[in-house]
């Protein structure tokens, strides 16, 4: 029985190598320790009486508790409390922008955590490959903005008690202007800071011009 259990645990890791993925979320959901599951809650537009401001929000029950999210002028209000901008730590070279989140944003919840993701409405062309992802620690009211390329709340997982995610970067070969694939470099959040976890995976695109279909290498 012990041997069978060990084999069952190892199968997800073995199955990743060489597998074909139609999208990054399809890949992220195969990783162990995934923190958020299923479909997110899409934030719907509404306005308050006497105000012309459009607010995007959702409220309901998830992860065993009642939750509510509001976005107003890019500011996040969660469970009735505004999230101070100074409490959001962006990944190096990322910027917290009021235009990051709005129409089409989605919220995810887990025990003690929330995640909000969205593509800026102004994004077009290759900019649509970038998604703003904000991970929020609910009890401490702290948040982190992740690297945007092919980012997703579904890519957040717990590793050794620490939240972890991937920074995705293009890979190029032979001076070609078109990327041949991507690398996934794992980072964790430790003591509130970003630390590289030392785990790097590579993927190769399988169709010319299609950056969403890839196979994972060793």
PyMOL CGO cylinders between C-alpha atoms (Angstrom):
from pymol import cmd
from pymol.cgo import CYLINDER

trace = [
    CYLINDER, 0.00, 0.00, 0.00, 2.83, 2.40, 0.81, 0.3, 1, 1, 1, 1, 1, 1,
    CYLINDER, 2.83, 2.40, 0.81, 4.41, 1.79, -2.58, 0.3, 1, 1, 1, 1, 1, 1,
    CYLINDER, 4.41, 1.79, -2.58, 1.10, 2.35, -4.38, 0.3, 1, 1, 1, 1, 1, 1,
    CYLINDER, 1.10, 2.35, -4.38, 0.56, 5.62, -2.51, 0.3, 1, 1, 1, 1, 1, 1,
    CYLINDER, 0.56, 5.62, -2.51, 4.07, 6.78, -3.44, 0.3, 1, 1, 1, 1, 1, 1,
    CYLINDER, 4.07, 6.78, -3.44, 3.44, 5.97, -7.11, 0.3, 1, 1, 1, 1, 1, 1,
    CYLINDER, 3.44, 5.97, -7.11, 0.14, 7.87, -7.05, 0.3, 1, 1, 1, 1, 1, 1,
    CYLINDER, 0.14, 7.87, -7.05, 1.87, 10.93, -5.64, 0.3, 1, 1, 1, 1, 1, 1,
    CYLINDER, 1.87, 10.93, -5.64, 4.60, 10.82, -8.26, 0.3, 1, 1, 1, 1, 1, 1,
    CYLINDER, 4.60, 10.82, -8.26, 2.32, 10.40, -11.27, 0.3, 1, 1, 1, 1, 1, 1,
    CYLINDER, 2.32, 10.40, -11.27, 1.40, 14.11, -11.61, 0.3, 1, 1, 1, 1, 1, 1,
    CYLINDER, 1.40, 14.11, -11.61, 5.08, 15.03, -11.77, 0.3, 1, 1, 1, 1, 1, 1,
    CYLINDER, 5.08, 15.03, -11.77, 5.92, 12.34, -14.30, 0.3, 1, 1, 1, 1, 1, 1,
    CYLINDER, 5.92, 12.34, -14.30, 2.91, 13.20, -16.44, 0.3, 1, 1, 1, 1, 1, 1,
    CYLINDER, 2.91, 13.20, -16.44, 4.00, 16.82, -16.85, 0.3, 1, 1, 1, 1, 1, 1,
    CYLINDER, 4.00, 16.82, -16.85, 7.14, 16.15, -18.90, 0.3, 1, 1, 1, 1, 1, 1,
    CYLINDER, 7.14, 16.15, -18.90, 6.39, 16.24, -22.62, 0.3, 1, 1, 1, 1, 1, 1,
    CYLINDER, 6.39, 16.24, -22.62, 2.67, 16.82, -22.13, 0.3, 1, 1, 1, 1, 1, 1,
    CYLINDER, 2.67, 16.82, -22.13, 0.83, 19.11, -24.51, 0.3, 1, 1, 1, 1, 1, 1,
    CYLINDER, 0.83, 19.11, -24.51, -0.95, 22.09, -22.95, 0.3, 1, 1, 1, 1, 1, 1,
    CYLINDER, -0.95, 22.09, -22.95, -3.55, 24.35, -24.56, 0.3, 1, 1, 1, 1, 1, 1,
    CYLINDER, -3.55, 24.35, -24.56, -3.04, 27.36, -22.32, 0.3, 1, 1, 1, 1, 1, 1,
    CYLINDER, -3.04, 27.36, -22.32, -1.20, 28.34, -19.19, 0.3, 1, 1, 1, 1, 1, 1,
    CYLINDER, -1.20, 28.34, -19.19, -4.05, 27.73, -16.77, 0.3, 1, 1, 1, 1, 1, 1,
    CYLINDER, -4.05, 27.73, -16.77, -4.26, 24.16, -18.08, 0.3, 1, 1, 1, 1, 1, 1,
    CYLINDER, -4.26, 24.16, -18.08, -0.62, 23.77, -17.06, 0.3, 1, 1, 1, 1, 1, 1,
    CYLINDER, -0.62, 23.77, -17.06, -0.93, 25.55, -13.71, 0.3, 1, 1, 1, 1, 1, 1,
    CYLINDER, -0.93, 25.55, -13.71, -3.76, 23.27, -12.60, 0.3, 1, 1, 1, 1, 1, 1,
    CYLINDER, -3.76, 23.27, -12.60, -1.42, 20.25, -12.85, 0.3, 1, 1, 1, 1, 1, 1,
    CYLINDER, -1.42, 20.25, -12.85, 1.00, 21.66, -10.27, 0.3, 1, 1, 1, 1, 1, 1,
    CYLINDER, 1.00, 21.66, -10.27, 0.91, 20.35, -6.69, 0.3, 1, 1, 1, 1, 1, 1,
    CYLINDER, 0.91, 20.35, -6.69, -0.22, 22.62, -3.87, 0.3, 1, 1, 1, 1, 1, 1,
    CYLINDER, -0.22, 22.62, -3.87, -2.55, 24.75, -5.99, 0.3, 1, 1, 1, 1, 1, 1,
    CYLINDER, -2.55, 24.75, -5.99, -4.10, 27.38, -3.71, 0.3, 1, 1, 1, 1, 1, 1,
    CYLINDER, -4.10, 27.38, -3.71, -7.10, 28.48, -5.79, 0.3, 1, 1, 1, 1, 1, 1,
    CYLINDER, -7.10, 28.48, -5.79, -9.38, 26.14, -7.71, 0.3, 1, 1, 1, 1, 1, 1,
    CYLINDER, -9.38, 26.14, -7.71, -12.17, 26.26, -10.24, 0.3, 1, 1, 1, 1, 1, 1,
    CYLINDER, -12.17, 26.26, -10.24, -13.58, 29.33, -11.93, 0.3, 1, 1, 1, 1, 1, 1,
    CYLINDER, -13.58, 29.33, -11.93, -13.19, 32.78, -10.46, 0.3, 1, 1, 1, 1, 1, 1,
    CYLINDER, -13.19, 32.78, -10.46, -16.06, 35.11, -9.59, 0.3, 1, 1, 1, 1, 1, 1,
    CYLINDER, -16.06, 35.11, -9.59, -16.44, 37.73, -12.30, 0.3, 1, 1, 1, 1, 1, 1,
    CYLINDER, -16.44, 37.73, -12.30, -16.85, 41.22, -10.91, 0.3, 1, 1, 1, 1, 1, 1,
    CYLINDER, -16.85, 41.22, -10.91, -19.98, 42.88, -12.29, 0.3, 1, 1, 1, 1, 1, 1,
    CYLINDER, -19.98, 42.88, -12.29, -20.41, 46.64, -12.87, 0.3, 1, 1, 1, 1, 1, 1,
    CYLINDER, -20.41, 46.64, -12.87, -22.80, 48.62, -10.70, 0.3, 1, 1, 1, 1, 1, 1,
    CYLINDER, -22.80, 48.62, -10.70, -23.16, 52.17, -9.37, 0.3, 1, 1, 1, 1, 1, 1,
    CYLINDER, -23.16, 52.17, -9.37, -24.34, 53.62, -6.09, 0.3, 1, 1, 1, 1, 1, 1,
    CYLINDER, -24.34, 53.62, -6.09, -27.24, 56.04, -5.91, 0.3, 1, 1, 1, 1, 1, 1,
    CYLINDER, -27.24, 56.04, -5.91, -26.08, 59.63, -6.35, 0.3, 1, 1, 1, 1, 1, 1,
    CYLINDER, -26.08, 59.63, -6.35, -22.75, 58.64, -7.88, 0.3, 1, 1, 1, 1, 1, 1,
    CYLINDER, -22.75, 58.64, -7.88, -21.64, 58.42, -11.51, 0.3, 1, 1, 1, 1, 1, 1,
    CYLINDER, -21.64, 58.42, -11.51, -18.68, 56.19, -10.66, 0.3, 1, 1, 1, 1, 1, 1,
    CYLINDER, -18.68, 56.19, -10.66, -18.79, 52.65, -11.99, 0.3, 1, 1, 1, 1, 1, 1,
    CYLINDER, -18.79, 52.65, -11.99, -17.87, 50.04, -9.40, 0.3, 1, 1, 1, 1, 1, 1,
    CYLINDER, -17.87, 50.04, -9.40, -17.06, 46.41, -10.18, 0.3, 1, 1, 1, 1, 1, 1,
    CYLINDER, -17.06, 46.41, -10.18, -17.97, 43.95, -7.48, 0.3, 1, 1, 1, 1, 1, 1,
    CYLINDER, -17.97, 43.95, -7.48, -19.00, 40.52, -6.29, 0.3, 1, 1, 1, 1, 1, 1,
    CYLINDER, -19.00, 40.52, -6.29, -20.29, 39.15, -3.01, 0.3, 1, 1, 1, 1, 1, 1,
    CYLINDER, -20.29, 39.15, -3.01, -21.17, 35.66, -1.94, 0.3, 1, 1, 1, 1, 1, 1,
    CYLINDER, -21.17, 35.66, -1.94, -19.87, 32.61, -0.15, 0.3, 1, 1, 1, 1, 1, 1,
    CYLINDER, -19.87, 32.61, -0.15, -16.56, 30.93, -0.97, 0.3, 1, 1, 1, 1, 1, 1,
    CYLINDER, -16.56, 30.93, -0.97, -13.91, 28.97, 0.96, 0.3, 1, 1, 1, 1, 1, 1,
    CYLINDER, -13.91, 28.97, 0.96, -16.43, 28.52, 3.78, 0.3, 1, 1, 1, 1, 1, 1,
    CYLINDER, -16.43, 28.52, 3.78, -17.03, 32.24, 4.41, 0.3, 1, 1, 1, 1, 1, 1,
    CYLINDER, -17.03, 32.24, 4.41, -18.94, 35.24, 3.12, 0.3, 1, 1, 1, 1, 1, 1,
    CYLINDER, -18.94, 35.24, 3.12, -16.78, 37.53, 1.01, 0.3, 1, 1, 1, 1, 1, 1,
    CYLINDER, -16.78, 37.53, 1.01, -17.18, 40.74, -0.93, 0.3, 1, 1, 1, 1, 1, 1,
    CYLINDER, -17.18, 40.74, -0.93, -14.94, 42.49, -3.44, 0.3, 1, 1, 1, 1, 1, 1,
    CYLINDER, -14.94, 42.49, -3.44, -15.23, 45.98, -4.92, 0.3, 1, 1, 1, 1, 1, 1,
    CYLINDER, -15.23, 45.98, -4.92, -13.04, 47.78, -7.45, 0.3, 1, 1, 1, 1, 1, 1,
    CYLINDER, -13.04, 47.78, -7.45, -13.42, 51.53, -7.72, 0.3, 1, 1, 1, 1, 1, 1,
    CYLINDER, -13.42, 51.53, -7.72, -10.97, 53.58, -9.77, 0.3, 1, 1, 1, 1, 1, 1,
    CYLINDER, -10.97, 53.58, -9.77, -8.58, 50.65, -9.53, 0.3, 1, 1, 1, 1, 1, 1,
    CYLINDER, -8.58, 50.65, -9.53, -8.66, 50.57, -5.74, 0.3, 1, 1, 1, 1, 1, 1,
    CYLINDER, -8.66, 50.57, -5.74, -9.41, 47.25, -4.09, 0.3, 1, 1, 1, 1, 1, 1,
    CYLINDER, -9.41, 47.25, -4.09, -11.94, 46.91, -1.29, 0.3, 1, 1, 1, 1, 1, 1,
    CYLINDER, -11.94, 46.91, -1.29, -12.28, 43.44, 0.12, 0.3, 1, 1, 1, 1, 1, 1,
    CYLINDER, -12.28, 43.44, 0.12, -14.64, 42.22, 2.84, 0.3, 1, 1, 1, 1, 1, 1,
    CYLINDER, -14.64, 42.22, 2.84, -15.65, 45.80, 3.54, 0.3, 1, 1, 1, 1, 1, 1,
    CYLINDER, -15.65, 45.80, 3.54, -12.13, 47.15, 4.04, 0.3, 1, 1, 1, 1, 1, 1,
    CYLINDER, -12.13, 47.15, 4.04, -10.06, 49.12, 1.55, 0.3, 1, 1, 1, 1, 1, 1,
    CYLINDER, -10.06, 49.12, 1.55, -6.64, 47.69, 0.72, 0.3, 1, 1, 1, 1, 1, 1,
    CYLINDER, -6.64, 47.69, 0.72, -4.07, 50.49, 1.08, 0.3, 1, 1, 1, 1, 1, 1,
    CYLINDER, -4.07, 50.49, 1.08, -1.88, 50.92, -1.98, 0.3, 1, 1, 1, 1, 1, 1,
    CYLINDER, -1.88, 50.92, -1.98, 1.19, 51.06, 0.29, 0.3, 1, 1, 1, 1, 1, 1,
    CYLINDER, 1.19, 51.06, 0.29, 0.42, 47.51, 1.45, 0.3, 1, 1, 1, 1, 1, 1,
    CYLINDER, 0.42, 47.51, 1.45, 0.81, 46.14, -2.11, 0.3, 1, 1, 1, 1, 1, 1,
    CYLINDER, 0.81, 46.14, -2.11, 4.32, 44.99, -2.99, 0.3, 1, 1, 1, 1, 1, 1,
    CYLINDER, 4.32, 44.99, -2.99, 4.90, 44.72, -6.74, 0.3, 1, 1, 1, 1, 1, 1,
    CYLINDER, 4.90, 44.72, -6.74, 7.36, 42.26, -8.20, 0.3, 1, 1, 1, 1, 1, 1,
    CYLINDER, 7.36, 42.26, -8.20, 10.57, 43.98, -9.40, 0.3, 1, 1, 1, 1, 1, 1,
    CYLINDER, 10.57, 43.98, -9.40, 9.92, 46.01, -12.57, 0.3, 1, 1, 1, 1, 1, 1,
    CYLINDER, 9.92, 46.01, -12.57, 6.15, 45.80, -12.03, 0.3, 1, 1, 1, 1, 1, 1,
    CYLINDER, 6.15, 45.80, -12.03, 4.02, 48.80, -11.07, 0.3, 1, 1, 1, 1, 1, 1,
    CYLINDER, 4.02, 48.80, -11.07, 0.73, 49.02, -9.21, 0.3, 1, 1, 1, 1, 1, 1,
    CYLINDER, 0.73, 49.02, -9.21, -1.54, 50.87, -11.61, 0.3, 1, 1, 1, 1, 1, 1,
    CYLINDER, -1.54, 50.87, -11.61, -5.10, 52.10, -11.20, 0.3, 1, 1, 1, 1, 1, 1,
    CYLINDER, -5.10, 52.10, -11.20, -5.87, 50.73, -14.67, 0.3, 1, 1, 1, 1, 1, 1,
    CYLINDER, -5.87, 50.73, -14.67, -4.81, 47.17, -13.83, 0.3, 1, 1, 1, 1, 1, 1,
    CYLINDER, -4.81, 47.17, -13.83, -8.23, 45.94, -12.75, 0.3, 1, 1, 1, 1, 1, 1,
    CYLINDER, -8.23, 45.94, -12.75, -11.76, 46.72, -13.84, 0.3, 1, 1, 1, 1, 1, 1,
    CYLINDER, -11.76, 46.72, -13.84, -14.19, 45.22, -16.33, 0.3, 1, 1, 1, 1, 1, 1,
    CYLINDER, -14.19, 45.22, -16.33, -13.70, 41.47, -16.65, 0.3, 1, 1, 1, 1, 1, 1,
    CYLINDER, -13.70, 41.47, -16.65, -11.70, 41.12, -13.41, 0.3, 1, 1, 1, 1, 1, 1,
    CYLINDER, -11.70, 41.12, -13.41, -12.17, 37.92, -11.42, 0.3, 1, 1, 1, 1, 1, 1,
    CYLINDER, -12.17, 37.92, -11.42, -11.76, 37.09, -7.75, 0.3, 1, 1, 1, 1, 1, 1,
    CYLINDER, -11.76, 37.09, -7.75, -10.70, 33.80, -6.14, 0.3, 1, 1, 1, 1, 1, 1,
    CYLINDER, -10.70, 33.80, -6.14, -10.73, 32.79, -2.48, 0.3, 1, 1, 1, 1, 1, 1,
    CYLINDER, -10.73, 32.79, -2.48, -9.00, 30.24, -0.27, 0.3, 1, 1, 1, 1, 1, 1,
    CYLINDER, -9.00, 30.24, -0.27, -8.66, 29.97, 3.49, 0.3, 1, 1, 1, 1, 1, 1,
    CYLINDER, -8.66, 29.97, 3.49, -6.98, 33.21, 4.56, 0.3, 1, 1, 1, 1, 1, 1,
    CYLINDER, -6.98, 33.21, 4.56, -6.24, 34.30, 1.00, 0.3, 1, 1, 1, 1, 1, 1,
    CYLINDER, -6.24, 34.30, 1.00, -7.80, 36.07, -1.96, 0.3, 1, 1, 1, 1, 1, 1,
    CYLINDER, -7.80, 36.07, -1.96, -6.58, 36.68, -5.49, 0.3, 1, 1, 1, 1, 1, 1,
    CYLINDER, -6.58, 36.68, -5.49, -7.83, 39.17, -8.05, 0.3, 1, 1, 1, 1, 1, 1,
    CYLINDER, -7.83, 39.17, -8.05, -6.82, 39.06, -11.68, 0.3, 1, 1, 1, 1, 1, 1,
    CYLINDER, -6.82, 39.06, -11.68, -7.68, 41.08, -14.74, 0.3, 1, 1, 1, 1, 1, 1,
    CYLINDER, -7.68, 41.08, -14.74, -6.45, 42.34, -18.08, 0.3, 1, 1, 1, 1, 1, 1,
    CYLINDER, -6.45, 42.34, -18.08, -6.35, 46.14, -18.40, 0.3, 1, 1, 1, 1, 1, 1,
    CYLINDER, -6.35, 46.14, -18.40, -9.17, 47.31, -20.71, 0.3, 1, 1, 1, 1, 1, 1,
    CYLINDER, -9.17, 47.31, -20.71, -6.62, 49.24, -22.77, 0.3, 1, 1, 1, 1, 1, 1,
    CYLINDER, -6.62, 49.24, -22.77, -4.64, 46.09, -23.59, 0.3, 1, 1, 1, 1, 1, 1,
    CYLINDER, -4.64, 46.09, -23.59, -4.63, 45.01, -27.24, 0.3, 1, 1, 1, 1, 1, 1,
    CYLINDER, -4.63, 45.01, -27.24, -2.49, 42.80, -29.44, 0.3, 1, 1, 1, 1, 1, 1,
    CYLINDER, -2.49, 42.80, -29.44, 0.36, 41.10, -27.59, 0.3, 1, 1, 1, 1, 1, 1,
    CYLINDER, 0.36, 41.10, -27.59, -0.43, 43.22, -24.50, 0.3, 1, 1, 1, 1, 1, 1,
    CYLINDER, -0.43, 43.22, -24.50, -3.39, 40.90, -23.98, 0.3, 1, 1, 1, 1, 1, 1,
    CYLINDER, -3.39, 40.90, -23.98, -0.91, 38.22, -22.93, 0.3, 1, 1, 1, 1, 1, 1,
    CYLINDER, -0.91, 38.22, -22.93, -0.27, 40.18, -19.76, 0.3, 1, 1, 1, 1, 1, 1,
    CYLINDER, -0.27, 40.18, -19.76, -2.63, 39.81, -16.80, 0.3, 1, 1, 1, 1, 1, 1,
    CYLINDER, -2.63, 39.81, -16.80, -2.48, 41.74, -13.53, 0.3, 1, 1, 1, 1, 1, 1,
    CYLINDER, -2.48, 41.74, -13.53, -2.59, 39.31, -10.61, 0.3, 1, 1, 1, 1, 1, 1,
    CYLINDER, -2.59, 39.31, -10.61, -2.87, 40.50, -7.01, 0.3, 1, 1, 1, 1, 1, 1,
    CYLINDER, -2.87, 40.50, -7.01, -2.46, 37.97, -4.19, 0.3, 1, 1, 1, 1, 1, 1,
    CYLINDER, -2.46, 37.97, -4.19, -3.95, 39.20, -0.91, 0.3, 1, 1, 1, 1, 1, 1,
    CYLINDER, -3.95, 39.20, -0.91, -3.33, 37.86, 2.59, 0.3, 1, 1, 1, 1, 1, 1,
    CYLINDER, -3.33, 37.86, 2.59, -6.64, 38.65, 4.23, 0.3, 1, 1, 1, 1, 1, 1,
    CYLINDER, -6.64, 38.65, 4.23, -5.70, 38.67, 7.91, 0.3, 1, 1, 1, 1, 1, 1,
    CYLINDER, -5.70, 38.67, 7.91, -2.67, 40.93, 7.54, 0.3, 1, 1, 1, 1, 1, 1,
    CYLINDER, -2.67, 40.93, 7.54, -4.14, 43.05, 4.73, 0.3, 1, 1, 1, 1, 1, 1,
    CYLINDER, -4.14, 43.05, 4.73, -1.00, 42.61, 2.66, 0.3, 1, 1, 1, 1, 1, 1,
    CYLINDER, -1.00, 42.61, 2.66, -0.85, 42.09, -1.08, 0.3, 1, 1, 1, 1, 1, 1,
    CYLINDER, -0.85, 42.09, -1.08, 1.62, 41.31, -3.85, 0.3, 1, 1, 1, 1, 1, 1,
    CYLINDER, 1.62, 41.31, -3.85, 1.44, 42.02, -7.58, 0.3, 1, 1, 1, 1, 1, 1,
    CYLINDER, 1.44, 42.02, -7.58, 3.02, 39.29, -9.66, 0.3, 1, 1, 1, 1, 1, 1,
    CYLINDER, 3.02, 39.29, -9.66, 4.85, 39.38, -13.01, 0.3, 1, 1, 1, 1, 1, 1,
    CYLINDER, 4.85, 39.38, -13.01, 2.16, 39.81, -15.63, 0.3, 1, 1, 1, 1, 1, 1,
    CYLINDER, 2.16, 39.81, -15.63, 3.17, 37.66, -18.61, 0.3, 1, 1, 1, 1, 1, 1,
    CYLINDER, 3.17, 37.66, -18.61, 0.72, 34.72, -18.78, 0.3, 1, 1, 1, 1, 1, 1,
    CYLINDER, 0.72, 34.72, -18.78, -0.05, 35.19, -15.08, 0.3, 1, 1, 1, 1, 1, 1,
    CYLINDER, -0.05, 35.19, -15.08, -3.06, 33.59, -13.38, 0.3, 1, 1, 1, 1, 1, 1,
    CYLINDER, -3.06, 33.59, -13.38, -4.45, 33.20, -9.89, 0.3, 1, 1, 1, 1, 1, 1,
    CYLINDER, -4.45, 33.20, -9.89, -4.62, 29.47, -10.68, 0.3, 1, 1, 1, 1, 1, 1,
    CYLINDER, -4.62, 29.47, -10.68, -0.82, 29.47, -10.82, 0.3, 1, 1, 1, 1, 1, 1,
    CYLINDER, -0.82, 29.47, -10.82, -0.49, 30.29, -7.11, 0.3, 1, 1, 1, 1, 1, 1,
    CYLINDER, -0.49, 30.29, -7.11, 0.40, 27.31, -4.94, 0.3, 1, 1, 1, 1, 1, 1,
    CYLINDER, 0.40, 27.31, -4.94, 1.65, 26.59, -1.43, 0.3, 1, 1, 1, 1, 1, 1,
    CYLINDER, 1.65, 26.59, -1.43, 5.15, 25.15, -1.19, 0.3, 1, 1, 1, 1, 1, 1,
    CYLINDER, 5.15, 25.15, -1.19, 6.55, 24.40, 2.26, 0.3, 1, 1, 1, 1, 1, 1,
    CYLINDER, 6.55, 24.40, 2.26, 3.96, 26.72, 3.80, 0.3, 1, 1, 1, 1, 1, 1,
    CYLINDER, 3.96, 26.72, 3.80, 4.90, 29.61, 1.50, 0.3, 1, 1, 1, 1, 1, 1,
    CYLINDER, 4.90, 29.61, 1.50, 2.88, 30.96, -1.43, 0.3, 1, 1, 1, 1, 1, 1,
    CYLINDER, 2.88, 30.96, -1.43, 4.69, 30.37, -4.71, 0.3, 1, 1, 1, 1, 1, 1,
    CYLINDER, 4.69, 30.37, -4.71, 4.18, 31.32, -8.36, 0.3, 1, 1, 1, 1, 1, 1,
    CYLINDER, 4.18, 31.32, -8.36, 6.03, 31.44, -11.68, 0.3, 1, 1, 1, 1, 1, 1,
    CYLINDER, 6.03, 31.44, -11.68, 7.66, 34.29, -13.51, 0.3, 1, 1, 1, 1, 1, 1,
    CYLINDER, 7.66, 34.29, -13.51, 7.18, 33.48, -17.18, 0.3, 1, 1, 1, 1, 1, 1,
    CYLINDER, 7.18, 33.48, -17.18, 9.71, 34.70, -19.77, 0.3, 1, 1, 1, 1, 1, 1,
    CYLINDER, 9.71, 34.70, -19.77, 10.05, 34.10, -23.48, 0.3, 1, 1, 1, 1, 1, 1,
    CYLINDER, 10.05, 34.10, -23.48, 12.85, 31.90, -24.83, 0.3, 1, 1, 1, 1, 1, 1,
    CYLINDER, 12.85, 31.90, -24.83, 14.48, 32.76, -28.17, 0.3, 1, 1, 1, 1, 1, 1,
    CYLINDER, 14.48, 32.76, -28.17, 16.71, 30.68, -30.44, 0.3, 1, 1, 1, 1, 1, 1,
    CYLINDER, 16.71, 30.68, -30.44, 19.24, 31.58, -33.15, 0.3, 1, 1, 1, 1, 1, 1,
    CYLINDER, 19.24, 31.58, -33.15, 18.47, 35.28, -33.02, 0.3, 1, 1, 1, 1, 1, 1,
    CYLINDER, 18.47, 35.28, -33.02, 14.89, 34.68, -34.13, 0.3, 1, 1, 1, 1, 1, 1,
    CYLINDER, 14.89, 34.68, -34.13, 12.50, 37.52, -33.29, 0.3, 1, 1, 1, 1, 1, 1,
    CYLINDER, 12.50, 37.52, -33.29, 9.70, 35.05, -32.60, 0.3, 1, 1, 1, 1, 1, 1,
    CYLINDER, 9.70, 35.05, -32.60, 9.93, 33.21, -29.26, 0.3, 1, 1, 1, 1, 1, 1,
    CYLINDER, 9.93, 33.21, -29.26, 10.50, 29.47, -29.38, 0.3, 1, 1, 1, 1, 1, 1,
    CYLINDER, 10.50, 29.47, -29.38, 8.94, 28.92, -25.97, 0.3, 1, 1, 1, 1, 1, 1,
    CYLINDER, 8.94, 28.92, -25.97, 8.96, 30.14, -22.39, 0.3, 1, 1, 1, 1, 1, 1,
    CYLINDER, 8.96, 30.14, -22.39, 10.68, 29.45, -19.11, 0.3, 1, 1, 1, 1, 1, 1,
    CYLINDER, 10.68, 29.45, -19.11, 8.84, 29.16, -15.80, 0.3, 1, 1, 1, 1, 1, 1,
    CYLINDER, 8.84, 29.16, -15.80, 10.98, 30.40, -12.90, 0.3, 1, 1, 1, 1, 1, 1,
    CYLINDER, 10.98, 30.40, -12.90, 9.46, 29.69, -9.51, 0.3, 1, 1, 1, 1, 1, 1,
    CYLINDER, 9.46, 29.69, -9.51, 9.42, 32.36, -6.82, 0.3, 1, 1, 1, 1, 1, 1,
    CYLINDER, 9.42, 32.36, -6.82, 8.07, 32.23, -3.28, 0.3, 1, 1, 1, 1, 1, 1,
    CYLINDER, 8.07, 32.23, -3.28, 6.98, 34.89, -0.82, 0.3, 1, 1, 1, 1, 1, 1,
    CYLINDER, 6.98, 34.89, -0.82, 9.00, 34.62, 2.38, 0.3, 1, 1, 1, 1, 1, 1,
    CYLINDER, 9.00, 34.62, 2.38, 8.74, 37.17, 5.20, 0.3, 1, 1, 1, 1, 1, 1,
    CYLINDER, 8.74, 37.17, 5.20, 6.81, 39.36, 2.78, 0.3, 1, 1, 1, 1, 1, 1,
    CYLINDER, 6.81, 39.36, 2.78, 9.60, 39.37, 0.18, 0.3, 1, 1, 1, 1, 1, 1,
    CYLINDER, 9.60, 39.37, 0.18, 10.05, 37.70, -3.19, 0.3, 1, 1, 1, 1, 1, 1,
    CYLINDER, 10.05, 37.70, -3.19, 12.70, 34.97, -3.21, 0.3, 1, 1, 1, 1, 1, 1,
    CYLINDER, 12.70, 34.97, -3.21, 13.71, 32.76, -6.10, 0.3, 1, 1, 1, 1, 1, 1,
    CYLINDER, 13.71, 32.76, -6.10, 12.96, 29.14, -5.29, 0.3, 1, 1, 1, 1, 1, 1,
    CYLINDER, 12.96, 29.14, -5.29, 15.52, 27.63, -7.68, 0.3, 1, 1, 1, 1, 1, 1,
    CYLINDER, 15.52, 27.63, -7.68, 12.99, 25.67, -9.74, 0.3, 1, 1, 1, 1, 1, 1,
    CYLINDER, 12.99, 25.67, -9.74, 13.04, 26.43, -13.48, 0.3, 1, 1, 1, 1, 1, 1,
    CYLINDER, 13.04, 26.43, -13.48, 11.03, 24.64, -16.15, 0.3, 1, 1, 1, 1, 1, 1,
    CYLINDER, 11.03, 24.64, -16.15, 11.09, 25.18, -19.90, 0.3, 1, 1, 1, 1, 1, 1,
    CYLINDER, 11.09, 25.18, -19.90, 8.35, 24.85, -22.50, 0.3, 1, 1, 1, 1, 1, 1,
    CYLINDER, 8.35, 24.85, -22.50, 8.42, 24.83, -26.30, 0.3, 1, 1, 1, 1, 1, 1,
    CYLINDER, 8.42, 24.83, -26.30, 5.71, 26.21, -28.57, 0.3, 1, 1, 1, 1, 1, 1,
    CYLINDER, 5.71, 26.21, -28.57, 4.41, 23.64, -31.03, 0.3, 1, 1, 1, 1, 1, 1,
    CYLINDER, 4.41, 23.64, -31.03, 2.67, 25.89, -33.58, 0.3, 1, 1, 1, 1, 1, 1,
    CYLINDER, 2.67, 25.89, -33.58, 4.19, 28.92, -35.30, 0.3, 1, 1, 1, 1, 1, 1,
    CYLINDER, 4.19, 28.92, -35.30, 2.70, 32.12, -33.93, 0.3, 1, 1, 1, 1, 1, 1,
    CYLINDER, 2.70, 32.12, -33.93, 0.73, 30.34, -31.19, 0.3, 1, 1, 1, 1, 1, 1,
    CYLINDER, 0.73, 30.34, -31.19, 2.12, 31.17, -27.74, 0.3, 1, 1, 1, 1, 1, 1,
    CYLINDER, 2.12, 31.17, -27.74, -0.65, 29.29, -25.91, 0.3, 1, 1, 1, 1, 1, 1,
    CYLINDER, -0.65, 29.29, -25.91, 0.06, 25.76, -27.10, 0.3, 1, 1, 1, 1, 1, 1,
    CYLINDER, 0.06, 25.76, -27.10, 3.22, 24.19, -25.75, 0.3, 1, 1, 1, 1, 1, 1,
    CYLINDER, 3.22, 24.19, -25.75, 4.94, 21.09, -24.48, 0.3, 1, 1, 1, 1, 1, 1,
    CYLINDER, 4.94, 21.09, -24.48, 6.78, 21.02, -21.20, 0.3, 1, 1, 1, 1, 1, 1,
    CYLINDER, 6.78, 21.02, -21.20, 10.40, 19.92, -21.26, 0.3, 1, 1, 1, 1, 1, 1,
    CYLINDER, 10.40, 19.92, -21.26, 12.41, 18.07, -18.60, 0.3, 1, 1, 1, 1, 1, 1,
]
cmd.load_cgo(trace, "trace")
